[in-house]
Protein backbone atom coordinates (compact mmCIF):
# COMPACT_ATOMS: atom_id res chain seq x y z
CA UNK A 1 0.00 0.00 0.00
CA UNK A 2 2.82 2.39 0.85
CA UNK A 3 4.48 1.69 -2.49
CA UNK A 4 1.28 2.62 -4.37
CA UNK A 5 1.08 5.90 -2.45
CA UNK A 6 4.71 6.65 -3.26
CA UNK A 7 4.13 5.94 -6.96
CA UNK A 8 1.06 8.18 -6.92
CA UNK A 9 3.07 10.97 -5.26
CA UNK A 10 5.84 10.66 -7.86
CA UNK A 11 3.28 10.74 -10.67
CA UNK A 12 1.67 13.86 -9.16
CA UNK A 13 5.04 15.62 -8.92
CA UNK A 14 5.82 14.76 -12.54
CA UNK A 15 2.38 16.06 -13.58
CA UNK A 16 2.89 19.33 -11.70
CA UNK A 17 6.37 19.77 -13.21
CA UNK A 18 4.95 19.13 -16.70
CA UNK A 19 2.13 21.64 -16.09
CA UNK A 20 4.67 24.26 -14.94
CA UNK A 21 6.79 23.75 -18.06
CA UNK A 22 3.69 24.14 -20.25
CA UNK A 23 2.66 27.28 -18.34
CA UNK A 24 6.10 28.81 -18.86
CA UNK A 25 6.02 27.96 -22.56
CA UNK A 26 2.63 29.64 -22.78
CA UNK A 27 3.80 32.81 -21.01
CA UNK A 28 7.07 33.34 -22.90
CA UNK A 29 5.41 34.76 -26.07
CA UNK A 30 3.52 37.33 -23.98
CA UNK A 31 6.75 38.32 -22.22
CA UNK A 32 8.46 38.68 -25.60
CA UNK A 33 5.58 40.79 -26.97
CA UNK A 34 5.65 43.24 -24.03
CA UNK A 35 9.44 43.34 -24.15
CA UNK A 36 9.41 44.20 -27.85
CA UNK A 37 6.91 47.01 -27.34
CA UNK A 38 9.39 48.92 -25.19
CA UNK A 39 12.62 48.24 -27.13
CA UNK A 40 14.24 50.53 -29.69
CA UNK A 41 14.30 49.43 -33.33
CA UNK A 42 18.06 48.67 -33.37
CA UNK A 43 17.66 46.64 -30.19
CA UNK A 44 14.79 44.70 -31.78
CA UNK A 45 16.97 43.90 -34.82
CA UNK A 46 19.95 42.75 -32.75
CA UNK A 47 21.25 39.22 -33.30
CA UNK A 48 21.36 37.40 -30.92
CA UNK A 49 18.27 38.95 -29.31
CA UNK A 50 18.38 40.37 -25.81
CA UNK A 51 15.92 39.14 -23.19
CA UNK A 52 16.07 42.34 -21.12
CA UNK A 53 15.37 45.92 -22.18
CA UNK A 54 18.56 47.97 -22.32
CA UNK A 55 17.05 51.36 -23.20
CA UNK A 56 13.28 51.45 -22.53
CA UNK A 57 11.29 53.70 -24.86
CA UNK A 58 7.70 54.56 -25.67
CA UNK A 59 8.58 55.43 -29.28
CA UNK A 60 6.79 52.29 -30.49
CA UNK A 61 3.54 53.99 -29.53
CA UNK A 62 4.28 57.63 -30.36
CA UNK A 63 7.61 58.75 -31.81
CA UNK A 64 8.14 62.51 -31.64
CA UNK A 65 10.98 62.26 -34.19
CA UNK A 66 8.51 60.91 -36.74
CA UNK A 67 9.61 58.91 -39.74
CA UNK A 68 13.32 59.82 -39.95
CA UNK A 69 15.34 56.83 -41.17
CA UNK A 70 17.16 54.65 -40.28
CA UNK A 71 16.48 54.49 -36.54
CA UNK A 72 12.93 55.80 -36.38
CA UNK A 73 9.59 54.57 -37.56
CA UNK A 74 6.23 56.13 -36.89
CA UNK A 75 4.69 55.12 -33.58
CA UNK A 76 1.61 52.91 -33.47
CA UNK A 77 -0.71 55.84 -32.83
CA UNK A 78 0.85 57.84 -35.70
CA UNK A 79 0.46 55.18 -38.38
CA UNK A 80 -2.60 54.84 -40.61
CA UNK A 81 -3.01 58.57 -41.42
CA UNK A 82 -5.30 57.66 -44.32
CA UNK A 83 -7.78 55.86 -42.06
CA UNK A 84 -10.44 57.97 -40.40
CA UNK A 85 -9.80 57.56 -36.68
CA UNK A 86 -6.39 55.91 -37.19
CA UNK A 87 -5.33 53.04 -34.95
CA UNK A 88 -8.13 53.49 -32.37
CA UNK A 89 -10.58 52.77 -35.18
CA UNK A 90 -8.92 49.37 -35.77
CA UNK A 91 -8.96 48.66 -32.03
CA UNK A 92 -12.66 49.47 -31.83
CA UNK A 93 -13.42 47.24 -34.83
CA UNK A 94 -11.51 44.36 -33.23
CA UNK A 95 -13.38 44.86 -29.96
CA UNK A 96 -16.76 45.01 -31.70
CA UNK A 97 -16.12 41.86 -33.75
CA UNK A 98 -14.85 39.86 -30.76
CA UNK A 99 -17.74 41.00 -28.55
Helices and strands as residue ranges (DSSP letters): H 2-37, H 41-44, H 86-98
